[in-house]
Amino acid sequence: MGELLEQLAGMVPGHPWLVAFAKAREAEADAGRLGTDDVGDPVHRLTDEELERLASGFMTIRDEEPADDVGDWANAVIALLEDEIRARP
């Protein structure tokens, strides 16, 4: 996963919250459950543009990574991002 996070960071340089978001999702995947700290979740600090860029980065990871578990993880994150985008005013 570390390599994927580096790849994501390279896609959106200068946006530390994007990497923080990805790391939070990685921790959830490792724990096998969703985090419960909604207030501290980096996703709430991202602008709409950053959310779109993050989703695009995960789509690239999903499309380029041959491992099924990585593709499944990326799809789950994409779904969460899409939900966040739709929930915003």
C-alpha positions as CSV (number, residue, x, y, z in Angstrom):
1,M,0.0,0.0,0.0
2,G,2.9,2.4,0.7
3,E,3.8,2.4,-3.0
4,L,0.2,3.2,-3.9
5,L,0.1,6.1,-1.5
6,E,3.3,7.4,-3.0
7,Q,1.8,7.1,-6.5
8,L,-1.3,9.0,-5.3
9,A,0.8,11.7,-3.7
10,G,2.6,12.1,-7.0
11,M,-0.7,12.7,-8.8
12,V,-1.7,15.5,-6.5
13,P,1.5,17.1,-5.1
14,G,1.1,19.8,-2.5
15,H,-2.1,18.3,-1.1
16,P,-1.2,16.6,2.2
17,W,-4.9,16.0,3.1
18,L,-5.2,13.7,0.1
19,V,-2.5,11.5,1.4
20,A,-3.9,11.7,4.9
21,F,-7.2,10.6,3.6
22,A,-5.6,7.6,1.8
23,K,-3.7,6.7,4.9
24,A,-6.9,6.8,7.0
25,R,-8.6,4.5,4.5
26,E,-5.6,2.1,4.6
27,A,-5.8,1.9,8.4
28,E,-9.5,1.1,8.1
29,A,-8.7,-1.7,5.5
30,D,-6.0,-3.1,7.8
31,A,-8.3,-3.0,10.8
32,G,-11.2,-4.5,8.8
33,R,-13.6,-1.8,10.0
34,L,-14.5,1.9,9.3
35,G,-13.1,4.6,11.5
36,T,-15.4,6.3,13.9
37,D,-13.8,9.8,14.1
38,D,-15.9,11.6,11.6
39,V,-14.8,15.0,12.8
40,G,-11.1,14.3,12.5
41,D,-11.5,12.5,9.1
42,P,-9.3,14.3,6.5
43,V,-12.1,13.9,3.9
44,H,-13.9,16.8,5.7
45,R,-11.0,19.1,5.1
46,L,-10.9,18.5,1.3
47,T,-12.3,20.9,-1.2
48,D,-14.7,19.7,-3.9
49,E,-11.8,19.9,-6.4
50,E,-9.5,17.9,-4.1
51,L,-12.2,15.2,-3.7
52,E,-12.5,15.0,-7.5
53,R,-8.7,14.7,-7.9
54,L,-8.5,12.1,-5.1
55,A,-11.3,10.0,-6.8
56,S,-9.4,10.3,-10.1
57,G,-6.2,9.1,-8.4
58,F,-8.0,6.1,-7.0
59,M,-9.6,5.4,-10.3
60,T,-6.1,5.4,-11.9
61,I,-4.8,3.0,-9.2
62,R,-7.8,0.7,-9.7
63,D,-7.3,0.6,-13.4
64,E,-3.6,0.1,-13.4
65,E,-3.1,-2.2,-10.5
66,P,-3.4,-5.9,-11.4
67,A,-4.0,-7.2,-7.8
68,D,-7.7,-7.8,-7.2
69,D,-7.5,-6.8,-3.5
70,V,-6.1,-3.4,-4.4
71,G,-8.8,-2.9,-7.1
72,D,-11.4,-3.8,-4.5
73,W,-9.9,-1.3,-2.0
74,A,-9.8,1.4,-4.6
75,N,-13.4,0.8,-5.6
76,A,-14.5,1.0,-2.0
77,V,-12.6,4.3,-1.5
78,I,-14.1,5.7,-4.8
79,A,-17.6,4.9,-3.5
80,L,-16.9,6.7,-0.2
81,L,-15.6,9.7,-2.1
82,E,-18.7,9.8,-4.4
83,D,-20.9,9.6,-1.3
84,E,-19.0,12.5,0.2
85,I,-19.3,14.6,-3.0
86,R,-23.1,14.0,-3.2
87,A,-23.6,14.8,0.4
88,R,-22.1,18.3,0.1
89,P,-24.3,21.3,-0.4
